[in-house]
Amino acid sequence: MRVLPQDPSDRAVVRDALGVGVGVGLYGVTFGALGPAAGLSVWQTCALSLLTFTGASQFAFVGVVASGGSPLAGALTAVLLGGRNVFYGISMAPHLRVTGWRRWAAAHVVIDESTALGVTRPSAHQARLAFYWTGITIFVFWNLTTAIGAIAGDAIGDPEAIGLDGAVAAAFLGLLWLRLDTALTRGVAVAGAVLALLLVPFTAPGVPIILGGLTAVVLGLVWGGRGREGRDV
């Protein structure tokens, strides 16, 4: 059985997928180190990567818990951010055409990178190739490096002594920054951030992130809809 495709164009797709997959997967070590710093055990940190497997949601959960918020507030924030994967799945469904248990397996690797590399391909065959190679590669490396980071982070001790407590916000900003590529996304992000900052003195930890995120979603839908109506006129 041939693991790598023989067609040159298919091999190029696989090379792109492996490059993105390994690069993104190695970043899991950061999340692994932040888990114990936020009060999670090594096993809890690894379980989040294994079962949740969406970086932004994982960092958001750890960030809320690390700032003193409840696990419920962290979970709600993570679910809110992970909701975008539903739309990714809708975009990829015509290309993947999977049913039964395969649909559940495929859904687990519906993330930013696997979708981005999949939907841009000229054929359904290459879309599937890019999607699965990217998603599975990231899944393997992300979970491996999460375990490495969690074990190392657990051995480090006090995260404040080395500034690791501030790494949650920095890591999350790094994930977000590349997606602020239009006036709409930048405006939505600024509006949500401003509201969250204004709510910090008056609400419990985690609540500003949830309300700021919900505001960003609503503004994105409203402003995005108006933009499409303007182009149709």
Backbone as numpy.savetxt, mean C-alpha at the origin, in Angstrom:
# Nx Ny Nz CAx CAy CAz Cx Cy Cz
8.77 -28.18 -17.38 7.93 -26.98 -17.38 8.81 -25.73 -17.38
8.54 -24.81 -18.31 9.30 -23.59 -18.41 8.75 -22.54 -17.46
9.64 -22.00 -16.61 9.21 -20.97 -15.67 9.23 -19.61 -16.35
10.32 -19.31 -17.08 10.44 -18.04 -17.77 9.90 -18.14 -19.18
9.18 -17.12 -19.67 8.64 -17.16 -21.02 9.76 -17.10 -22.05
9.49 -17.63 -23.25 10.48 -17.66 -24.31 10.38 -16.46 -25.24
9.20 -15.88 -25.36 9.02 -14.72 -26.23 9.79 -13.52 -25.67
10.57 -12.82 -26.52 11.38 -11.69 -26.03 10.54 -10.59 -25.35
9.38 -10.28 -25.92 8.55 -9.24 -25.32 8.00 -9.68 -23.97
7.70 -10.97 -23.83 7.24 -11.49 -22.55 8.36 -11.47 -21.51
9.56 -11.78 -21.95 10.70 -11.73 -21.04 10.96 -10.31 -20.54
10.73 -9.32 -21.42 10.90 -7.93 -21.01 9.88 -7.56 -19.93
8.66 -8.08 -20.06 7.63 -7.85 -19.05 8.06 -8.44 -17.71
8.60 -9.65 -17.76 9.03 -10.31 -16.54 10.19 -9.56 -15.90
11.13 -9.06 -16.71 12.25 -8.30 -16.16 11.76 -7.04 -15.45
10.81 -6.34 -16.08 10.25 -5.15 -15.43 9.58 -5.52 -14.11
8.82 -6.62 -14.14 8.10 -7.05 -12.93 9.06 -7.42 -11.81
10.13 -8.13 -12.16 11.11 -8.53 -11.14 11.84 -7.32 -10.57
12.16 -6.35 -11.43 12.84 -5.15 -10.95 12.00 -4.39 -9.94
10.73 -4.20 -10.29 9.82 -3.50 -9.37 9.57 -4.35 -8.13
9.35 -5.65 -8.34 9.01 -6.54 -7.23 10.09 -6.62 -6.18
11.33 -6.79 -6.62 12.44 -6.88 -5.66 12.66 -5.54 -4.96
12.63 -4.45 -5.73 12.86 -3.13 -5.15 11.83 -2.77 -4.09
10.55 -2.99 -4.41 9.48 -2.69 -3.46 9.49 -3.69 -2.30
9.73 -4.95 -2.62 9.71 -5.99 -1.58 10.75 -5.76 -0.50
11.91 -5.26 -0.89 12.96 -5.01 0.10 12.56 -3.93 1.10
11.63 -3.07 0.71 11.19 -2.01 1.60 10.42 -2.55 2.80
10.01 -3.81 2.73 9.29 -4.41 3.85 10.10 -4.44 5.13
11.42 -4.35 5.02 12.26 -4.37 6.22 11.95 -3.16 7.10
11.57 -2.04 6.46 11.21 -0.85 7.22 9.96 -1.09 8.06
8.95 -1.67 7.43 7.73 -1.96 8.18 8.03 -2.97 9.29
8.87 -3.96 8.98 9.21 -4.96 9.99 9.86 -4.34 11.21
10.72 -3.36 11.00 11.38 -2.70 12.13 10.43 -1.81 12.91
9.43 -1.24 12.23 8.51 -0.32 12.89 7.46 -1.05 13.73
7.15 -2.30 13.39 6.14 -3.03 14.15 6.46 -3.15 15.63
7.61 -3.73 15.99 7.97 -3.80 17.41 8.12 -2.43 18.05
8.55 -1.42 17.26 8.67 -0.07 17.80 7.32 0.49 18.21
6.25 0.03 17.55 4.90 0.51 17.87 4.23 -0.34 18.94
4.92 -1.37 19.44 4.35 -2.21 20.48 3.84 -3.55 20.01
3.98 -3.87 18.73 3.55 -5.17 18.23 4.64 -6.21 18.47
4.24 -7.45 18.55 5.22 -8.52 18.65 5.75 -8.84 17.25
6.81 -9.62 17.20 7.36 -10.03 15.92 6.31 -10.78 15.11
5.57 -11.68 15.78 4.57 -12.48 15.08 3.41 -11.63 14.59
3.00 -10.65 15.37 1.92 -9.76 14.94 2.35 -8.93 13.74
3.59 -8.47 13.77 4.11 -7.69 12.65 4.15 -8.52 11.38
4.65 -9.75 11.48 4.71 -10.64 10.32 3.31 -11.01 9.82
2.37 -11.19 10.75 1.01 -11.54 10.35 0.36 -10.41 9.56
0.65 -9.16 9.92 0.10 -8.03 9.19 0.56 -8.04 7.74
1.85 -8.32 7.53 2.35 -8.37 6.16 1.78 -9.56 5.40
1.64 -10.68 6.07 1.16 -11.89 5.41 -0.31 -11.79 5.05
-1.13 -11.27 5.95 -2.58 -11.28 5.77 -3.12 -9.99 5.17
-2.52 -8.87 5.51 -3.00 -7.59 4.99 -2.35 -7.29 3.64
-1.05 -7.32 3.58 -0.27 -7.16 2.37 -0.71 -5.97 1.52
-0.69 -4.81 2.12 -0.81 -3.56 1.38 -0.08 -2.51 2.20
1.05 -2.06 1.66 1.99 -1.27 2.45 1.40 -0.04 3.11
0.64 0.76 2.36 0.10 2.00 2.92 -0.80 1.71 4.12
-1.63 0.69 4.02 -2.53 0.34 5.13 -1.74 -0.16 6.33
-0.69 -0.93 6.07 0.12 -1.44 7.18 0.83 -0.30 7.91
1.41 0.63 7.16 2.08 1.76 7.80 1.08 2.64 8.54
-0.12 2.79 7.98 -1.13 3.60 8.64 -1.54 2.98 9.97
-1.75 1.67 9.99 -2.13 0.98 11.22 -1.06 1.16 12.30
0.18 0.93 11.92 1.28 1.06 12.88 1.41 2.51 13.34
1.21 3.45 12.42 1.32 4.86 12.80 0.29 5.27 13.83
-0.95 4.82 13.65 -2.01 5.15 14.61 -1.73 4.53 15.97
-1.35 3.26 15.97 -1.07 2.57 17.23 0.14 3.19 17.92
1.17 3.54 17.16 2.38 4.12 17.75 2.11 5.48 18.37
1.12 6.21 17.83 0.81 7.54 18.37 -0.16 7.48 19.54
-0.56 6.27 19.96 -1.45 6.12 21.11 -2.88 5.81 20.76
-3.18 5.69 19.48 -4.54 5.36 19.06 -4.88 3.91 19.33
-6.15 3.60 19.31 -6.59 2.23 19.56 -6.38 1.38 18.31
-6.23 0.06 18.49 -6.13 -0.82 17.32 -7.33 -0.70 16.38
-8.52 -0.42 16.94 -9.70 -0.26 16.11 -9.56 0.95 15.19
-9.08 2.07 15.76 -8.87 3.26 14.94 -7.82 2.99 13.87
-6.78 2.25 14.24 -5.76 1.88 13.27 -6.31 1.00 12.17
-7.18 0.05 12.55 -7.77 -0.85 11.56 -8.70 -0.10 10.61
-9.49 0.84 11.14 -10.39 1.63 10.30 -9.60 2.46 9.30
-8.50 3.04 9.76 -7.65 3.82 8.87 -7.06 2.93 7.77
-6.62 1.74 8.17 -6.03 0.80 7.20 -7.06 0.37 6.16
-8.29 0.10 6.61 -9.35 -0.31 5.69 -9.68 0.82 4.72
-9.72 2.04 5.24 -10.02 3.20 4.40 -9.00 3.32 3.27
-7.73 3.21 3.62 -6.68 3.31 2.61 -6.69 2.11 1.66
-7.00 0.94 2.20 -7.01 -0.26 1.37 -8.20 -0.33 0.43
-9.18 0.55 0.63 -10.36 0.54 -0.22 -10.06 0.79 -1.69
-8.94 1.47 -1.96 -8.59 1.74 -3.36 -8.31 0.45 -4.12
-7.94 -0.61 -3.40 -7.64 -1.87 -4.08 -8.88 -2.48 -4.73
-10.06 -2.10 -4.24 -11.30 -2.58 -4.88 -11.35 -2.10 -6.32
-11.00 -0.84 -6.53 -11.03 -0.28 -7.88 -9.92 -0.87 -8.75
-8.79 -1.20 -8.11 -7.73 -1.89 -8.85 -8.24 -3.24 -9.35
-8.95 -3.94 -8.48 -9.46 -5.25 -8.85 -10.44 -5.16 -10.01
-11.27 -4.12 -10.00 -12.22 -3.92 -11.09 -11.48 -3.68 -12.40
-10.37 -2.94 -12.34 -9.59 -2.66 -13.54 -8.91 -3.92 -14.08
-8.46 -4.79 -13.18 -7.71 -5.97 -13.61 -8.60 -7.15 -13.96
-9.82 -7.18 -13.46 -10.70 -8.34 -13.66 -10.85 -8.77 -15.12
-11.05 -7.84 -16.06 -11.20 -8.28 -17.45 -9.96 -8.95 -18.01
-8.79 -8.61 -17.48 -7.54 -9.20 -17.95 -7.27 -10.56 -17.31
-7.62 -10.68 -16.04 -7.28 -11.90 -15.30 -8.27 -13.04 -15.58
-9.56 -12.70 -15.58 -10.61 -13.69 -15.87 -10.46 -14.95 -15.01
-10.43 -14.78 -13.70 -10.28 -15.90 -12.78 -11.58 -16.12 -12.02
-11.82 -17.34 -11.60 -13.01 -17.69 -10.85 -12.66 -18.58 -9.66
-13.63 -18.77 -8.77 -13.42 -19.67 -7.65 -12.31 -19.23 -6.72
-11.57 -20.21 -6.18 -10.50 -19.91 -5.23 -9.39 -19.10 -5.89
-9.21 -19.20 -7.19 -8.16 -18.43 -7.88 -8.45 -16.94 -7.80
-9.73 -16.58 -7.77 -10.08 -15.17 -7.64 -9.61 -14.62 -6.29
-9.81 -15.41 -5.22 -9.36 -14.98 -3.90 -7.84 -14.87 -3.85
-7.15 -15.82 -4.46 -5.69 -15.79 -4.47 -5.19 -14.58 -5.24
-5.79 -14.31 -6.39 -5.38 -13.16 -7.19 -5.66 -11.85 -6.46
-6.79 -11.80 -5.76 -7.16 -10.57 -5.05 -6.13 -10.19 -3.99
-5.45 -11.19 -3.44 -4.49 -10.91 -2.37 -3.27 -10.15 -2.89
-2.98 -10.23 -4.17 -1.82 -9.52 -4.71 -2.25 -8.35 -5.59
-3.50 -7.89 -5.43 -3.96 -6.67 -6.10 -3.46 -5.49 -5.29
-2.35 -4.92 -5.70 -1.75 -3.77 -5.01 -1.38 -2.72 -6.05
-0.85 -1.61 -5.60 -0.51 -0.52 -6.51 0.39 -0.99 -7.65
1.49 -1.65 -7.29 2.51 -1.97 -8.28 2.05 -3.04 -9.27
1.42 -4.09 -8.78 0.98 -5.16 -9.69 -0.08 -4.65 -10.66
-0.95 -3.76 -10.17 -1.98 -3.20 -11.05 -1.37 -2.24 -12.06
-0.44 -1.39 -11.60 0.18 -0.42 -12.49 0.90 -1.10 -13.64
1.61 -2.17 -13.36 2.34 -2.87 -14.42 1.41 -3.72 -15.28
0.27 -4.13 -14.71 -0.64 -4.98 -15.45 -1.52 -4.23 -16.43
-2.12 -3.12 -16.00 -3.11 -2.44 -16.84 -2.49 -1.72 -18.03
-1.18 -1.52 -18.01 -0.53 -0.78 -19.10 -0.07 -1.67 -20.23
-0.29 -2.98 -20.15 0.20 -3.90 -21.17 -0.76 -3.96 -22.36
-0.22 -4.22 -23.55 -1.05 -4.19 -24.76 -1.98 -5.38 -24.93
-1.75 -6.46 -24.21 -2.60 -7.65 -24.36 -2.95 -8.22 -22.99
-4.04 -9.00 -22.95 -4.45 -9.62 -21.70 -3.39 -10.59 -21.20
-2.73 -11.29 -22.13 -1.68 -12.24 -21.75 -0.55 -11.54 -21.01
-0.05 -10.43 -21.56 1.04 -9.71 -20.90 0.57 -8.98 -19.65
-0.69 -8.60 -19.62 -1.23 -7.99 -18.40 -1.20 -8.99 -17.25
-1.60 -10.23 -17.54 -1.56 -11.28 -16.51 -0.13 -11.57 -16.11
0.75 -11.62 -17.08 2.16 -11.90 -16.82 2.74 -10.85 -15.88
2.54 -9.58 -16.20 3.06 -8.49 -15.38 2.44 -8.49 -14.00
1.13 -8.70 -13.95 0.41 -8.67 -12.67 0.91 -9.74 -11.71
0.97 -10.98 -12.19 1.34 -12.08 -11.29 2.82 -12.05 -10.92
3.69 -11.78 -11.88 5.11 -11.74 -11.55 5.42 -10.61 -10.57
4.78 -9.46 -10.77 5.02 -8.34 -9.85 4.43 -8.62 -8.48
3.16 -9.02 -8.44 2.49 -9.24 -7.16 3.13 -10.33 -6.33
3.45 -11.46 -6.96 4.02 -12.59 -6.21 5.45 -12.28 -5.76
6.23 -11.60 -6.62 7.59 -11.25 -6.22 7.59 -10.32 -5.02
6.73 -9.29 -5.06 6.64 -8.38 -3.92 6.17 -9.12 -2.68
5.18 -10.00 -2.84 4.66 -10.74 -1.68 5.76 -11.54 -0.99
6.55 -12.25 -1.78 7.61 -13.09 -1.21 8.67 -12.23 -0.51
9.17 -11.21 -1.19 10.23 -10.39 -0.61 9.72 -9.52 0.53
8.49 -9.01 0.41 7.93 -8.16 1.46 7.81 -8.94 2.77
7.31 -10.16 2.69 7.15 -10.94 3.91 8.49 -11.41 4.47
9.43 -11.75 3.60 10.76 -12.14 4.07 11.46 -10.99 4.77
11.44 -9.81 4.15 12.14 -8.67 4.75 11.39 -8.12 5.96
10.06 -8.29 6.00 9.32 -7.91 7.21 9.81 -8.72 8.40
9.97 -10.02 8.20 10.46 -10.88 9.29 11.86 -10.45 9.73
12.72 -10.16 8.77 14.09 -9.72 9.10 14.05 -8.42 9.88
13.26 -7.45 9.39 13.16 -6.17 10.07 12.55 -6.27 11.45
11.55 -7.14 11.61 10.89 -7.30 12.91 11.83 -7.90 13.94
12.59 -8.90 13.51 13.54 -9.53 14.44 14.64 -8.55 14.82
15.16 -7.83 13.83 16.22 -6.86 14.11 15.68 -5.70 14.93
14.47 -5.22 14.58 13.89 -4.11 15.31 13.58 -4.46 16.75
13.16 -5.70 16.97 12.86 -6.15 18.33 14.12 -6.19 19.18
15.27 -6.39 18.54 16.52 -6.47 19.28 17.15 -5.10 19.52
16.65 -4.08 18.80 17.25 -2.75 18.90 16.96 -2.11 20.25
15.72 -2.27 20.74 15.36 -1.66 22.01 14.53 -0.40 21.82
14.85 0.65 22.56 14.08 1.89 22.56 14.18 2.58 21.20
13.07 2.69 20.45 13.13 3.30 19.13 13.42 4.79 19.18
13.04 5.48 20.27 13.26 6.90 20.36 14.75 7.23 20.44
15.54 6.29 20.93 16.97 6.53 21.06 17.65 6.70 19.70
17.09 6.11 18.67 17.69 6.19 17.33 16.77 6.89 16.33
15.65 7.45 16.82 14.74 8.17 15.95 13.81 7.30 15.15
13.70 6.03 15.49 12.84 5.13 14.73 11.38 5.46 14.91
11.04 6.15 16.00 9.65 6.49 16.23 9.12 7.47 15.19
10.01 8.22 14.57 9.60 9.17 13.53 9.59 8.57 12.14
10.02 7.33 12.04 10.13 6.71 10.71 8.78 6.35 10.13
7.75 6.17 10.96 6.43 5.81 10.44 5.93 6.89 9.49
5.95 8.14 9.97 5.47 9.24 9.14 6.33 9.39 7.89
7.65 9.26 8.04 8.54 9.40 6.89 8.29 8.31 5.85
8.11 7.08 6.31 7.88 5.97 5.38 6.54 6.13 4.66
5.52 6.55 5.40 4.20 6.73 4.79 4.23 7.87 3.77
4.93 8.95 4.10 5.05 10.07 3.17 5.79 9.64 1.91
6.77 8.76 2.07 7.49 8.26 0.91 6.59 7.47 -0.02
5.68 6.68 0.53 4.72 5.94 -0.30 3.74 6.88 -0.99
3.34 7.94 -0.31 2.34 8.85 -0.82 2.89 9.81 -1.87
4.14 10.22 -1.70 4.69 11.32 -2.48 4.61 11.08 -3.99
4.96 9.88 -4.44 4.98 9.59 -5.86 3.60 9.61 -6.49
2.55 9.54 -5.67 1.20 9.52 -6.21 0.59 10.92 -6.32
1.30 11.92 -5.81 0.81 13.29 -5.90 1.32 13.91 -7.19
0.84 13.39 -8.32 1.38 13.78 -9.62 0.46 14.68 -10.43
-0.67 15.08 -9.86 -1.58 16.00 -10.55 -2.07 17.06 -9.56
-2.64 18.13 -10.13 -3.18 19.20 -9.27 -4.30 18.67 -8.40
-5.10 17.74 -8.94 -6.21 17.17 -8.17 -5.71 16.39 -6.97
-4.75 15.49 -7.18 -4.25 14.68 -6.06 -3.54 15.54 -5.02
-2.81 16.55 -5.47 -2.14 17.43 -4.51 -3.15 18.24 -3.70
-4.19 18.75 -4.38 -5.20 19.51 -3.67 -5.96 18.68 -2.66
-6.31 17.45 -3.05 -7.02 16.54 -2.14 -6.14 16.20 -0.95
-4.86 15.92 -1.19 -3.94 15.57 -0.10 -3.77 16.73 0.88
-3.62 17.93 0.36 -3.44 19.11 1.23 -4.69 19.34 2.06
-5.85 19.24 1.45 -7.10 19.46 2.18 -7.27 18.43 3.30
-7.01 17.17 3.00 -7.12 16.14 4.02 -6.12 16.33 5.14
-4.89 16.70 4.78 -3.84 16.90 5.79 -4.15 18.08 6.70
-4.64 19.18 6.10 -4.97 20.37 6.90 -6.07 20.06 7.90
-7.12 19.36 7.44 -8.20 19.01 8.35 -7.70 18.10 9.47
-6.86 17.13 9.15 -6.33 16.21 10.16 -5.52 16.98 11.20
-4.70 17.93 10.76 -3.89 18.72 11.69 -4.77 19.58 12.60
-5.83 20.14 12.05 -6.72 20.98 12.85 -7.46 20.17 13.91
-7.69 18.88 13.62 -8.45 18.04 14.54 -7.58 17.44 15.66
-6.26 17.45 15.48 -5.37 16.79 16.44 -5.60 17.24 17.88
-5.72 18.55 18.17 -5.87 18.97 19.57 -7.21 18.59 20.19
-8.20 18.24 19.37 -9.56 18.08 19.88 -10.09 16.65 19.82
-9.34 15.74 19.22 -9.84 14.37 19.04 -8.82 13.35 19.52
-9.27 12.10 19.66 -8.39 11.02 20.10 -7.43 10.63 18.97
-6.26 10.07 19.32 -5.32 9.63 18.29 -5.97 8.67 17.29
-5.71 8.90 16.03 -6.26 8.05 14.98 -7.49 8.65 14.31
-8.28 9.41 15.07 -9.50 10.02 14.52 -9.17 11.06 13.45
-8.17 11.94 13.66 -7.85 12.91 12.60 -7.49 12.25 11.28
-6.78 11.13 11.32 -6.39 10.45 10.08 -7.62 9.90 9.37
-8.54 9.31 10.15 -9.75 8.74 9.55 -10.60 9.83 8.91
-10.86 10.93 9.65 -11.70 12.00 9.12 -11.01 12.74 7.98
-9.70 12.94 8.10 -8.97 13.57 7.01 -8.99 12.71 5.76
-8.87 11.40 5.93 -8.91 10.48 4.80 -10.28 10.45 4.15
-11.33 10.42 4.97 -12.69 10.43 4.41 -12.95 11.73 3.64
-12.46 12.84 4.19 -12.61 14.12 3.50 -11.89 14.10 2.15
-10.70 13.52 2.13 -9.94 13.42 0.88 -10.69 12.58 -0.15
-11.30 11.49 0.30 -12.06 10.64 -0.63 -13.23 11.40 -1.22
-13.98 12.11 -0.36 -15.15 12.86 -0.84 -14.73 13.96 -1.80
-13.68 14.70 -1.45 -13.21 15.77 -2.32 -12.70 15.22 -3.64
-12.02 14.08 -3.59 -11.53 13.47 -4.81 -12.66 13.09 -5.75
-13.73 12.53 -5.18 -14.88 12.16 -6.00 -15.58 13.39 -6.58
-15.76 14.43 -5.74 -16.47 15.64 -6.19 -15.64 16.39 -7.22
-14.38 16.70 -6.87 -13.55 17.47 -7.78 -13.23 16.68 -9.05
-13.00 15.37 -8.91 -12.73 14.56 -10.08 -13.92 14.50 -11.02
-15.13 14.40 -10.44 -16.34 14.38 -11.25 -16.55 15.69 -12.00
-16.27 16.81 -11.34 -16.42 18.11 -12.00 -15.42 18.26 -13.14
-14.21 17.72 -12.93 -13.20 17.80 -13.98 -13.60 17.03 -15.22
-14.21 15.86 -15.01 -14.65 15.04 -16.15 -15.81 15.72 -16.87
-16.72 16.36 -16.09 -17.84 17.06 -16.72 -17.36 18.23 -17.57
-16.31 18.91 -17.08 -15.76 20.03 -17.84 -15.15 19.59 -19.15
-14.49 18.42 -19.14 -13.87 17.93 -20.37 -14.90 17.45 -21.37
-16.06 17.02 -20.87 -17.09 16.50 -21.77 -17.89 17.61 -22.46
-17.81 18.82 -21.87 -18.59 19.92 -22.44 -18.01 20.34 -23.79
